[in-house]
């Protein structure tokens, strides 16, 4: 996976990020961050490091997160969220029309 991490680093080197409106929960640390430079590093690390998905989902609940949105094909992550915390609502979107609907709802 190192070649993929190197490709990710190269792609992110020229990508400008702004601080997110809400903190990002990094899967490799299960902690929040809003620092764009740190977010880039964590995205690169995620390619080769262990993902702390369970701890990340548990952090959502302690921060009053009510709904988790899975973007992409399938519902694997939504299913994992439900196994960890049944109280979290989940929605999965993949097709452009589904994403458009989600944006309207939010």
Buried (B, 14 or more C-beta within 10 A) or exposed (E): EEEEBEEBBEEBEEEEBEEEEEBBBBBBBBBBBEBBEBBBBBBBBBBEBEEBBBBBBEBBEEEEBEEBBBEEEEBEBBEBBBEBBEEBEBBBBEEEEEEEEBEEEE
